[in-house]
Protein backbone atom coordinates (compact mmCIF):
# COMPACT_ATOMS: atom_id res chain seq x y z
CA UNK A 1 0.00 0.00 0.00
CA UNK A 2 1.06 3.55 -0.56
CA UNK A 3 -0.03 6.58 1.41
CA UNK A 4 0.54 10.26 0.75
CA UNK A 5 2.35 12.05 3.54
CA UNK A 6 2.78 15.77 4.01
CA UNK A 7 6.13 16.88 5.43
CA UNK A 8 6.31 20.23 7.19
CA UNK A 9 9.30 22.14 8.49
CA UNK A 10 8.98 22.46 12.27
CA UNK A 11 9.40 25.90 13.85
CA UNK A 12 11.82 24.52 16.43
CA UNK A 13 13.89 22.72 13.78
CA UNK A 14 13.54 19.42 12.04
CA UNK A 15 10.44 18.20 10.27
CA UNK A 16 7.08 16.67 11.09
CA UNK A 17 4.76 14.68 8.88
CA UNK A 18 1.11 13.77 8.68
CA UNK A 19 -0.85 11.20 6.72
CA UNK A 20 -4.12 12.82 5.58
CA UNK A 21 -6.05 9.58 5.11
CA UNK A 22 -5.01 8.25 8.56
CA UNK A 23 -6.35 10.69 11.16
CA UNK A 24 -3.89 11.21 14.01
CA UNK A 25 -0.99 9.56 12.18
CA UNK A 26 1.92 11.95 12.70
CA UNK A 27 5.67 11.62 12.98
CA UNK A 28 8.80 13.73 13.07
CA UNK A 29 12.52 13.70 12.39
CA UNK A 30 15.60 15.89 12.44
CA UNK A 31 16.04 15.50 8.65
CA UNK A 32 13.58 14.88 5.83
CA UNK A 33 14.98 11.36 5.40
CA UNK A 34 14.50 10.65 9.10
CA UNK A 35 10.99 12.12 8.98
CA UNK A 36 10.12 9.87 6.01
CA UNK A 37 11.55 6.80 7.75
CA UNK A 38 9.65 7.58 10.94
CA UNK A 39 6.47 8.24 8.95
CA UNK A 40 6.74 4.78 7.42
CA UNK A 41 7.04 3.25 10.89
CA UNK A 42 4.08 5.32 12.13
CA UNK A 43 1.94 4.15 9.20
CA UNK A 44 2.88 0.52 9.80
CA UNK A 45 2.00 0.84 13.51
CA UNK A 46 -1.28 2.55 12.65
CA UNK A 47 -2.23 -0.22 10.22
CA UNK A 48 -1.29 -2.95 12.73
CA UNK A 49 -3.54 -1.30 15.32
CA UNK A 50 -6.42 -1.19 12.82
CA UNK A 51 -5.88 -4.86 12.01
CA UNK A 52 -5.89 -5.79 15.70
CA UNK A 53 -9.18 -3.90 16.08
CA UNK A 54 -10.56 -5.70 13.00
CA UNK A 55 -10.94 -2.40 11.15
CA UNK A 56 -10.21 -2.25 7.43
CA UNK A 57 -7.27 -0.09 6.40
CA UNK A 58 -8.38 3.03 4.52
CA UNK A 59 -7.66 3.05 0.83
CA UNK A 60 -6.46 6.42 -0.32
CA UNK A 61 -8.46 7.96 -3.11
CA UNK A 62 -6.69 10.15 -5.60
CA UNK A 63 -5.10 12.99 -3.72
CA UNK A 64 -3.72 16.00 -5.52
CA UNK A 65 -1.56 18.51 -3.74
CA UNK A 66 -0.87 21.87 -5.28
CA UNK A 67 -0.11 25.47 -4.52
CA UNK A 68 -2.19 28.51 -5.32
CA UNK A 69 -0.61 31.93 -5.36
CA UNK A 70 -2.81 34.70 -4.01
CA UNK A 71 -2.16 38.37 -3.60
CA UNK A 72 -4.07 40.37 -1.03
CA UNK A 73 -3.52 44.10 -0.68
CA UNK A 74 -1.93 45.01 2.63
CA UNK A 75 -0.45 41.61 3.39
PDB file of N, CA, C and O in Angstrom:
ATOM      1  N   UNK A   1       0.839  -1.187   0.000  1.00  0.00           N
ATOM      2  CA  UNK A   1       0.000   0.000   0.000  1.00  0.00           C
ATOM      3  C   UNK A   1       0.878   1.243   0.000  1.00  0.00           C
ATOM      4  O   UNK A   1       1.994   1.238   0.520  1.00  0.00           O
ATOM      5  N   UNK A   2       0.369   2.264  -0.572  1.00  0.00           N
ATOM      6  CA  UNK A   2       1.058   3.553  -0.559  1.00  0.00           C
ATOM      7  C   UNK A   2       0.131   4.603   0.023  1.00  0.00           C
ATOM      8  O   UNK A   2      -1.070   4.620  -0.246  1.00  0.00           O
ATOM      9  N   UNK A   3       0.717   5.479   0.826  1.00  0.00           N
ATOM     10  CA  UNK A   3      -0.034   6.582   1.410  1.00  0.00           C
ATOM     11  C   UNK A   3       0.712   7.879   1.163  1.00  0.00           C
ATOM     12  O   UNK A   3       1.941   7.919   1.207  1.00  0.00           O
ATOM     13  N   UNK A   4      -0.031   8.928   0.906  1.00  0.00           N
ATOM     14  CA  UNK A   4       0.542  10.257   0.754  1.00  0.00           C
ATOM     15  C   UNK A   4       0.842  10.810   2.140  1.00  0.00           C
ATOM     16  O   UNK A   4       0.013  10.731   3.046  1.00  0.00           O
ATOM     17  N   UNK A   5       2.032  11.369   2.290  1.00  0.00           N
ATOM     18  CA  UNK A   5       2.346  12.054   3.539  1.00  0.00           C
ATOM     19  C   UNK A   5       2.710  13.497   3.209  1.00  0.00           C
ATOM     20  O   UNK A   5       3.245  13.792   2.141  1.00  0.00           O
ATOM     21  N   UNK A   6       2.417  14.360   4.123  1.00  0.00           N
ATOM     22  CA  UNK A   6       2.784  15.769   4.007  1.00  0.00           C
ATOM     23  C   UNK A   6       3.893  16.021   5.008  1.00  0.00           C
ATOM     24  O   UNK A   6       3.752  15.694   6.187  1.00  0.00           O
ATOM     25  N   UNK A   7       4.991  16.595   4.555  1.00  0.00           N
ATOM     26  CA  UNK A   7       6.127  16.882   5.427  1.00  0.00           C
ATOM     27  C   UNK A   7       6.217  18.395   5.606  1.00  0.00           C
ATOM     28  O   UNK A   7       6.239  19.153   4.636  1.00  0.00           O
ATOM     29  N   UNK A   8       6.266  18.808   6.853  1.00  0.00           N
ATOM     30  CA  UNK A   8       6.308  20.230   7.195  1.00  0.00           C
ATOM     31  C   UNK A   8       7.615  20.527   7.927  1.00  0.00           C
ATOM     32  O   UNK A   8       8.134  19.683   8.657  1.00  0.00           O
ATOM     33  N   UNK A   9       8.135  21.722   7.725  1.00  0.00           N
ATOM     34  CA  UNK A   9       9.295  22.143   8.492  1.00  0.00           C
ATOM     35  C   UNK A   9       8.798  22.611   9.860  1.00  0.00           C
ATOM     36  O   UNK A   9       7.887  23.435   9.944  1.00  0.00           O
ATOM     37  N   UNK A  10       9.387  22.093  10.916  1.00  0.00           N
ATOM     38  CA  UNK A  10       8.983  22.455  12.273  1.00  0.00           C
ATOM     39  C   UNK A  10       9.625  23.779  12.676  1.00  0.00           C
ATOM     40  O   UNK A  10      10.771  24.055  12.321  1.00  0.00           O
ATOM     41  N   UNK A  11       8.883  24.591  13.414  1.00  0.00           N
ATOM     42  CA  UNK A  11       9.399  25.897  13.847  1.00  0.00           C
ATOM     43  C   UNK A  11      10.649  25.753  14.703  1.00  0.00           C
ATOM     44  O   UNK A  11      11.559  26.578  14.626  1.00  0.00           O
ATOM     45  N   UNK A  12      10.690  24.708  15.514  1.00  0.00           N
ATOM     46  CA  UNK A  12      11.818  24.520  16.427  1.00  0.00           C
ATOM     47  C   UNK A  12      12.982  23.758  15.791  1.00  0.00           C
ATOM     48  O   UNK A  12      13.969  23.448  16.458  1.00  0.00           O
ATOM     49  N   UNK A  13      12.860  23.465  14.511  1.00  0.00           N
ATOM     50  CA  UNK A  13      13.889  22.723  13.783  1.00  0.00           C
ATOM     51  C   UNK A  13      13.406  21.325  13.461  1.00  0.00           C
ATOM     52  O   UNK A  13      12.524  20.796  14.138  1.00  0.00           O
ATOM     53  N   UNK A  14      13.966  20.739  12.454  1.00  0.00           N
ATOM     54  CA  UNK A  14      13.540  19.416  12.040  1.00  0.00           C
ATOM     55  C   UNK A  14      12.266  19.469  11.215  1.00  0.00           C
ATOM     56  O   UNK A  14      11.886  20.517  10.693  1.00  0.00           O
ATOM     57  N   UNK A  15      11.620  18.330  11.109  1.00  0.00           N
ATOM     58  CA  UNK A  15      10.439  18.200  10.266  1.00  0.00           C
ATOM     59  C   UNK A  15       9.401  17.330  10.957  1.00  0.00           C
ATOM     60  O   UNK A  15       9.735  16.483  11.785  1.00  0.00           O
ATOM     61  N   UNK A  16       8.140  17.546  10.607  1.00  0.00           N
ATOM     62  CA  UNK A  16       7.076  16.669  11.090  1.00  0.00           C
ATOM     63  C   UNK A  16       6.205  16.294   9.901  1.00  0.00           C
ATOM     64  O   UNK A  16       6.118  17.028   8.917  1.00  0.00           O
ATOM     65  N   UNK A  17       5.568  15.148  10.011  1.00  0.00           N
ATOM     66  CA  UNK A  17       4.761  14.679   8.884  1.00  0.00           C
ATOM     67  C   UNK A  17       3.393  14.230   9.366  1.00  0.00           C
ATOM     68  O   UNK A  17       3.192  13.886  10.531  1.00  0.00           O
ATOM     69  N   UNK A  18       2.461  14.247   8.422  1.00  0.00           N
ATOM     70  CA  UNK A  18       1.109  13.771   8.685  1.00  0.00           C
ATOM     71  C   UNK A  18       0.635  12.957   7.491  1.00  0.00           C
ATOM     72  O   UNK A  18       1.088  13.148   6.363  1.00  0.00           O
ATOM     73  N   UNK A  19      -0.285  12.048   7.768  1.00  0.00           N
ATOM     74  CA  UNK A  19      -0.852  11.199   6.723  1.00  0.00           C
ATOM     75  C   UNK A  19      -2.334  11.556   6.641  1.00  0.00           C
ATOM     76  O   UNK A  19      -3.110  11.138   7.501  1.00  0.00           O
ATOM     77  N   UNK A  20      -2.747  12.322   5.624  1.00  0.00           N
ATOM     78  CA  UNK A  20      -4.123  12.822   5.581  1.00  0.00           C
ATOM     79  C   UNK A  20      -5.211  11.756   5.687  1.00  0.00           C
ATOM     80  O   UNK A  20      -6.247  12.004   6.305  1.00  0.00           O
ATOM     81  N   UNK A  21      -5.005  10.589   5.106  1.00  0.00           N
ATOM     82  CA  UNK A  21      -6.055   9.576   5.110  1.00  0.00           C
ATOM     83  C   UNK A  21      -6.086   8.774   6.423  1.00  0.00           C
ATOM     84  O   UNK A  21      -7.020   8.006   6.657  1.00  0.00           O
ATOM     85  N   UNK A  22      -5.071   8.952   7.275  1.00  0.00           N
ATOM     86  CA  UNK A  22      -5.013   8.247   8.555  1.00  0.00           C
ATOM     87  C   UNK A  22      -5.045   9.272   9.687  1.00  0.00           C
ATOM     88  O   UNK A  22      -3.993   9.722  10.142  1.00  0.00           O
ATOM     89  N   UNK A  23      -6.224   9.639  10.139  1.00  0.00           N
ATOM     90  CA  UNK A  23      -6.346  10.691  11.160  1.00  0.00           C
ATOM     91  C   UNK A  23      -5.500  10.381  12.402  1.00  0.00           C
ATOM     92  O   UNK A  23      -5.562   9.283  12.956  1.00  0.00           O
ATOM     93  N   UNK A  24      -4.714  11.368  12.820  1.00  0.00           N
ATOM     94  CA  UNK A  24      -3.889  11.209  14.008  1.00  0.00           C
ATOM     95  C   UNK A  24      -2.559  10.533  13.750  1.00  0.00           C
ATOM     96  O   UNK A  24      -1.801  10.301  14.692  1.00  0.00           O
ATOM     97  N   UNK A  25      -2.252  10.211  12.508  1.00  0.00           N
ATOM     98  CA  UNK A  25      -0.987   9.555  12.181  1.00  0.00           C
ATOM     99  C   UNK A  25       0.047  10.633  11.848  1.00  0.00           C
ATOM    100  O   UNK A  25       0.066  11.183  10.747  1.00  0.00           O
ATOM    101  N   UNK A  26       0.902  10.917  12.830  1.00  0.00           N
ATOM    102  CA  UNK A  26       1.924  11.953  12.703  1.00  0.00           C
ATOM    103  C   UNK A  26       3.279  11.362  13.060  1.00  0.00           C
ATOM    104  O   UNK A  26       3.364  10.327  13.721  1.00  0.00           O
ATOM    105  N   UNK A  27       4.322  12.019  12.621  1.00  0.00           N
ATOM    106  CA  UNK A  27       5.673  11.621  12.979  1.00  0.00           C
ATOM    107  C   UNK A  27       6.581  12.830  12.837  1.00  0.00           C
ATOM    108  O   UNK A  27       6.145  13.909  12.436  1.00  0.00           O
ATOM    109  N   UNK A  28       7.848  12.634  13.170  1.00  0.00           N
ATOM    110  CA  UNK A  28       8.803  13.733  13.069  1.00  0.00           C
ATOM    111  C   UNK A  28      10.202  13.188  12.855  1.00  0.00           C
ATOM    112  O   UNK A  28      10.432  11.983  12.958  1.00  0.00           O
ATOM    113  N   UNK A  29      11.129  14.074  12.559  1.00  0.00           N
ATOM    114  CA  UNK A  29      12.524  13.704  12.392  1.00  0.00           C
ATOM    115  C   UNK A  29      13.377  14.940  12.260  1.00  0.00           C
ATOM    116  O   UNK A  29      12.891  16.019  11.921  1.00  0.00           O
ATOM    117  N   UNK A  30      14.663  14.771  12.535  1.00  0.00           N
ATOM    118  CA  UNK A  30      15.603  15.890  12.435  1.00  0.00           C
ATOM    119  C   UNK A  30      15.889  16.257  10.980  1.00  0.00           C
ATOM    120  O   UNK A  30      16.163  17.417  10.673  1.00  0.00           O
ATOM    121  N   UNK A  31      15.824  15.274  10.086  1.00  0.00           N
ATOM    122  CA  UNK A  31      16.042  15.499   8.655  1.00  0.00           C
ATOM    123  C   UNK A  31      14.806  15.002   7.898  1.00  0.00           C
ATOM    124  O   UNK A  31      13.969  14.293   8.458  1.00  0.00           O
ATOM    125  N   UNK A  32      14.702  15.375   6.636  1.00  0.00           N
ATOM    126  CA  UNK A  32      13.582  14.880   5.833  1.00  0.00           C
ATOM    127  C   UNK A  32      13.650  13.360   5.720  1.00  0.00           C
ATOM    128  O   UNK A  32      12.629  12.682   5.833  1.00  0.00           O
ATOM    129  N   UNK A  33      14.844  12.826   5.499  1.00  0.00           N
ATOM    130  CA  UNK A  33      14.980  11.365   5.402  1.00  0.00           C
ATOM    131  C   UNK A  33      14.527  10.671   6.691  1.00  0.00           C
ATOM    132  O   UNK A  33      13.841   9.650   6.645  1.00  0.00           O
ATOM    133  N   UNK A  34      14.912  11.227   7.825  1.00  0.00           N
ATOM    134  CA  UNK A  34      14.495  10.649   9.102  1.00  0.00           C
ATOM    135  C   UNK A  34      12.984  10.785   9.281  1.00  0.00           C
ATOM    136  O   UNK A  34      12.332   9.866   9.777  1.00  0.00           O
ATOM    137  N   UNK A  35      12.431  11.920   8.881  1.00  0.00           N
ATOM    138  CA  UNK A  35      10.986  12.119   8.980  1.00  0.00           C
ATOM    139  C   UNK A  35      10.244  11.116   8.101  1.00  0.00           C
ATOM    140  O   UNK A  35       9.211  10.587   8.513  1.00  0.00           O
ATOM    141  N   UNK A  36      10.751  10.843   6.894  1.00  0.00           N
ATOM    142  CA  UNK A  36      10.120   9.866   6.006  1.00  0.00           C
ATOM    143  C   UNK A  36      10.210   8.456   6.586  1.00  0.00           C
ATOM    144  O   UNK A  36       9.241   7.698   6.543  1.00  0.00           O
ATOM    145  N   UNK A  37      11.370   8.111   7.126  1.00  0.00           N
ATOM    146  CA  UNK A  37      11.551   6.798   7.753  1.00  0.00           C
ATOM    147  C   UNK A  37      10.594   6.628   8.933  1.00  0.00           C
ATOM    148  O   UNK A  37       9.938   5.595   9.071  1.00  0.00           O
ATOM    149  N   UNK A  38      10.525   7.649   9.775  1.00  0.00           N
ATOM    150  CA  UNK A  38       9.646   7.582  10.944  1.00  0.00           C
ATOM    151  C   UNK A  38       8.177   7.563  10.537  1.00  0.00           C
ATOM    152  O   UNK A  38       7.355   6.930  11.201  1.00  0.00           O
ATOM    153  N   UNK A  39       7.846   8.253   9.449  1.00  0.00           N
ATOM    154  CA  UNK A  39       6.467   8.240   8.953  1.00  0.00           C
ATOM    155  C   UNK A  39       6.084   6.832   8.509  1.00  0.00           C
ATOM    156  O   UNK A  39       4.971   6.374   8.769  1.00  0.00           O
ATOM    157  N   UNK A  40       6.998   6.156   7.847  1.00  0.00           N
ATOM    158  CA  UNK A  40       6.739   4.778   7.421  1.00  0.00           C
ATOM    159  C   UNK A  40       6.456   3.894   8.629  1.00  0.00           C
ATOM    160  O   UNK A  40       5.516   3.100   8.614  1.00  0.00           O
ATOM    161  N   UNK A  41       7.265   4.030   9.668  1.00  0.00           N
ATOM    162  CA  UNK A  41       7.038   3.249  10.889  1.00  0.00           C
ATOM    163  C   UNK A  41       5.702   3.602  11.541  1.00  0.00           C
ATOM    164  O   UNK A  41       4.999   2.723  12.039  1.00  0.00           O
ATOM    165  N   UNK A  42       5.355   4.886  11.536  1.00  0.00           N
ATOM    166  CA  UNK A  42       4.085   5.317  12.127  1.00  0.00           C
ATOM    167  C   UNK A  42       2.900   4.738  11.351  1.00  0.00           C
ATOM    168  O   UNK A  42       1.910   4.313  11.947  1.00  0.00           O
ATOM    169  N   UNK A  43       3.005   4.725  10.025  1.00  0.00           N
ATOM    170  CA  UNK A  43       1.938   4.154   9.198  1.00  0.00           C
ATOM    171  C   UNK A  43       1.799   2.667   9.470  1.00  0.00           C
ATOM    172  O   UNK A  43       0.686   2.166   9.628  1.00  0.00           O
ATOM    173  N   UNK A  44       2.919   1.958   9.525  1.00  0.00           N
ATOM    174  CA  UNK A  44       2.878   0.523   9.805  1.00  0.00           C
ATOM    175  C   UNK A  44       2.230   0.249  11.153  1.00  0.00           C
ATOM    176  O   UNK A  44       1.401  -0.654  11.267  1.00  0.00           O
ATOM    177  N   UNK A  45       2.597   1.017  12.178  1.00  0.00           N
ATOM    178  CA  UNK A  45       2.001   0.843  13.512  1.00  0.00           C
ATOM    179  C   UNK A  45       0.506   1.134  13.490  1.00  0.00           C
ATOM    180  O   UNK A  45      -0.282   0.430  14.121  1.00  0.00           O
ATOM    181  N   UNK A  46       0.129   2.167  12.767  1.00  0.00           N
ATOM    182  CA  UNK A  46      -1.279   2.548  12.651  1.00  0.00           C
ATOM    183  C   UNK A  46      -2.075   1.409  12.017  1.00  0.00           C
ATOM    184  O   UNK A  46      -3.149   1.046  12.498  1.00  0.00           O
ATOM    185  N   UNK A  47      -1.533   0.847  10.925  1.00  0.00           N
ATOM    186  CA  UNK A  47      -2.234  -0.223  10.220  1.00  0.00           C
ATOM    187  C   UNK A  47      -2.307  -1.498  11.059  1.00  0.00           C
ATOM    188  O   UNK A  47      -3.308  -2.212  11.010  1.00  0.00           O
ATOM    189  N   UNK A  48      -1.262  -1.786  11.823  1.00  0.00           N
ATOM    190  CA  UNK A  48      -1.291  -2.946  12.726  1.00  0.00           C
ATOM    191  C   UNK A  48      -2.382  -2.770  13.770  1.00  0.00           C
ATOM    192  O   UNK A  48      -3.108  -3.715  14.075  1.00  0.00           O
ATOM    193  N   UNK A  49      -2.501  -1.564  14.320  1.00  0.00           N
ATOM    194  CA  UNK A  49      -3.539  -1.298  15.317  1.00  0.00           C
ATOM    195  C   UNK A  49      -4.930  -1.473  14.711  1.00  0.00           C
ATOM    196  O   UNK A  49      -5.820  -2.030  15.353  1.00  0.00           O
ATOM    197  N   UNK A  50      -5.123  -1.002  13.482  1.00  0.00           N
ATOM    198  CA  UNK A  50      -6.416  -1.186  12.817  1.00  0.00           C
ATOM    199  C   UNK A  50      -6.718  -2.672  12.638  1.00  0.00           C
ATOM    200  O   UNK A  50      -7.841  -3.118  12.872  1.00  0.00           O
ATOM    201  N   UNK A  51      -5.708  -3.432  12.223  1.00  0.00           N
ATOM    202  CA  UNK A  51      -5.884  -4.864  12.009  1.00  0.00           C
ATOM    203  C   UNK A  51      -6.257  -5.568  13.308  1.00  0.00           C
ATOM    204  O   UNK A  51      -7.142  -6.423  13.324  1.00  0.00           O
ATOM    205  N   UNK A  52      -5.581  -5.206  14.395  1.00  0.00           N
ATOM    206  CA  UNK A  52      -5.890  -5.793  15.703  1.00  0.00           C
ATOM    207  C   UNK A  52      -7.313  -5.477  16.140  1.00  0.00           C
ATOM    208  O   UNK A  52      -7.953  -6.281  16.818  1.00  0.00           O
ATOM    209  N   UNK A  53      -7.808  -4.304  15.752  1.00  0.00           N
ATOM    210  CA  UNK A  53      -9.180  -3.897  16.081  1.00  0.00           C
ATOM    211  C   UNK A  53     -10.186  -4.371  15.042  1.00  0.00           C
ATOM    212  O   UNK A  53     -11.365  -4.024  15.108  1.00  0.00           O
ATOM    213  N   UNK A  54      -9.716  -5.169  14.078  1.00  0.00           N
ATOM    214  CA  UNK A  54     -10.556  -5.699  13.004  1.00  0.00           C
ATOM    215  C   UNK A  54     -11.215  -4.597  12.177  1.00  0.00           C
ATOM    216  O   UNK A  54     -12.368  -4.716  11.762  1.00  0.00           O
ATOM    217  N   UNK A  55     -10.467  -3.533  11.949  1.00  0.00           N
ATOM    218  CA  UNK A  55     -10.936  -2.403  11.150  1.00  0.00           C
ATOM    219  C   UNK A  55     -10.154  -2.409   9.835  1.00  0.00           C
ATOM    220  O   UNK A  55      -8.932  -2.551   9.831  1.00  0.00           O
ATOM    221  N   UNK A  56     -10.860  -2.256   8.737  1.00  0.00           N
ATOM    222  CA  UNK A  56     -10.211  -2.249   7.426  1.00  0.00           C
ATOM    223  C   UNK A  56      -9.329  -1.011   7.270  1.00  0.00           C
ATOM    224  O   UNK A  56      -9.693   0.087   7.691  1.00  0.00           O
ATOM    225  N   UNK A  57      -8.180  -1.210   6.666  1.00  0.00           N
ATOM    226  CA  UNK A  57      -7.273  -0.092   6.396  1.00  0.00           C
ATOM    227  C   UNK A  57      -7.885   0.798   5.333  1.00  0.00           C
ATOM    228  O   UNK A  57      -8.395   0.296   4.331  1.00  0.00           O
ATOM    229  N   UNK A  58      -7.846   2.110   5.530  1.00  0.00           N
ATOM    230  CA  UNK A  58      -8.377   3.026   4.519  1.00  0.00           C
ATOM    231  C   UNK A  58      -7.586   2.927   3.220  1.00  0.00           C
ATOM    232  O   UNK A  58      -6.364   2.780   3.224  1.00  0.00           O
ATOM    233  N   UNK A  59      -8.295   3.010   2.139  1.00  0.00           N
ATOM    234  CA  UNK A  59      -7.656   3.054   0.830  1.00  0.00           C
ATOM    235  C   UNK A  59      -7.699   4.505   0.375  1.00  0.00           C
ATOM    236  O   UNK A  59      -8.759   5.128   0.309  1.00  0.00           O
ATOM    237  N   UNK A  60      -6.541   5.014   0.070  1.00  0.00           N
ATOM    238  CA  UNK A  60      -6.461   6.416  -0.317  1.00  0.00           C
ATOM    239  C   UNK A  60      -7.032   6.620  -1.714  1.00  0.00           C
ATOM    240  O   UNK A  60      -6.646   5.946  -2.669  1.00  0.00           O
ATOM    241  N   UNK A  61      -7.936   7.542  -1.805  1.00  0.00           N
ATOM    242  CA  UNK A  61      -8.456   7.957  -3.109  1.00  0.00           C
ATOM    243  C   UNK A  61      -7.412   8.868  -3.744  1.00  0.00           C
ATOM    244  O   UNK A  61      -6.422   9.222  -3.103  1.00  0.00           O
ATOM    245  N   UNK A  62      -7.621   9.234  -4.958  1.00  0.00           N
ATOM    246  CA  UNK A  62      -6.690  10.154  -5.604  1.00  0.00           C
ATOM    247  C   UNK A  62      -6.571  11.417  -4.778  1.00  0.00           C
ATOM    248  O   UNK A  62      -7.573  12.025  -4.400  1.00  0.00           O
ATOM    249  N   UNK A  63      -5.360  11.797  -4.508  1.00  0.00           N
ATOM    250  CA  UNK A  63      -5.096  12.993  -3.724  1.00  0.00           C
ATOM    251  C   UNK A  63      -4.146  13.861  -4.528  1.00  0.00           C
ATOM    252  O   UNK A  63      -3.065  13.417  -4.914  1.00  0.00           O
ATOM    253  N   UNK A  64      -4.543  15.073  -4.773  1.00  0.00           N
ATOM    254  CA  UNK A  64      -3.716  15.998  -5.522  1.00  0.00           C
ATOM    255  C   UNK A  64      -3.325  17.134  -4.596  1.00  0.00           C
ATOM    256  O   UNK A  64      -4.170  17.714  -3.914  1.00  0.00           O
ATOM    257  N   UNK A  65      -2.067  17.440  -4.577  1.00  0.00           N
ATOM    258  CA  UNK A  65      -1.557  18.513  -3.737  1.00  0.00           C
ATOM    259  C   UNK A  65      -0.974  19.572  -4.654  1.00  0.00           C
ATOM    260  O   UNK A  65      -0.179  19.268  -5.544  1.00  0.00           O
ATOM    261  N   UNK A  66      -1.365  20.794  -4.436  1.00  0.00           N
ATOM    262  CA  UNK A  66      -0.871  21.868  -5.276  1.00  0.00           C
ATOM    263  C   UNK A  66      -0.738  23.150  -4.470  1.00  0.00           C
ATOM    264  O   UNK A  66      -1.074  23.207  -3.287  1.00  0.00           O
ATOM    265  N   UNK A  67      -0.250  24.148  -5.128  1.00  0.00           N
ATOM    266  CA  UNK A  67      -0.113  25.471  -4.520  1.00  0.00           C
ATOM    267  C   UNK A  67      -0.898  26.469  -5.347  1.00  0.00           C
ATOM    268  O   UNK A  67      -0.981  26.362  -6.571  1.00  0.00           O
ATOM    269  N   UNK A  68      -1.459  27.421  -4.671  1.00  0.00           N
ATOM    270  CA  UNK A  68      -2.188  28.506  -5.325  1.00  0.00           C
ATOM    271  C   UNK A  68      -1.596  29.806  -4.830  1.00  0.00           C
ATOM    272  O   UNK A  68      -1.535  30.050  -3.625  1.00  0.00           O
ATOM    273  N   UNK A  69      -1.160  30.638  -5.755  1.00  0.00           N
ATOM    274  CA  UNK A  69      -0.610  31.934  -5.362  1.00  0.00           C
ATOM    275  C   UNK A  69      -1.733  32.947  -5.296  1.00  0.00           C
ATOM    276  O   UNK A  69      -2.513  33.092  -6.236  1.00  0.00           O
ATOM    277  N   UNK A  70      -1.806  33.644  -4.178  1.00  0.00           N
ATOM    278  CA  UNK A  70      -2.807  34.700  -4.010  1.00  0.00           C
ATOM    279  C   UNK A  70      -2.108  35.974  -3.611  1.00  0.00           C
ATOM    280  O   UNK A  70      -1.054  35.952  -2.975  1.00  0.00           O
ATOM    281  N   UNK A  71      -2.695  37.065  -3.986  1.00  0.00           N
ATOM    282  CA  UNK A  71      -2.158  38.369  -3.604  1.00  0.00           C
ATOM    283  C   UNK A  71      -3.299  39.168  -2.981  1.00  0.00           C
ATOM    284  O   UNK A  71      -4.341  39.389  -3.598  1.00  0.00           O
ATOM    285  N   UNK A  72      -3.073  39.589  -1.752  1.00  0.00           N
ATOM    286  CA  UNK A  72      -4.073  40.370  -1.028  1.00  0.00           C
ATOM    287  C   UNK A  72      -3.420  41.688  -0.624  1.00  0.00           C
ATOM    288  O   UNK A  72      -2.358  41.707  -0.001  1.00  0.00           O
ATOM    289  N   UNK A  73      -4.066  42.771  -0.987  1.00  0.00           N
ATOM    290  CA  UNK A  73      -3.524  44.096  -0.676  1.00  0.00           C
ATOM    291  C   UNK A  73      -3.333  44.237   0.834  1.00  0.00           C
ATOM    292  O   UNK A  73      -4.213  43.880   1.617  1.00  0.00           O
ATOM    293  N   UNK A  74      -2.197  44.751   1.225  1.00  0.00           N
ATOM    294  CA  UNK A  74      -1.932  45.013   2.629  1.00  0.00           C
ATOM    295  C   UNK A  74      -1.294  43.849   3.372  1.00  0.00           C
ATOM    296  O   UNK A  74      -0.988  43.969   4.558  1.00  0.00           O
ATOM    297  N   UNK A  75      -1.090  42.737   2.701  1.00  0.00           N
ATOM    298  CA  UNK A  75      -0.452  41.607   3.386  1.00  0.00           C
ATOM    299  C   UNK A  75       0.935  41.392   2.881  1.00  0.00           C
ATOM    300  O   UNK A  75       1.626  40.483   3.342  1.00  0.00           O
TER     301      UNK A  75
END
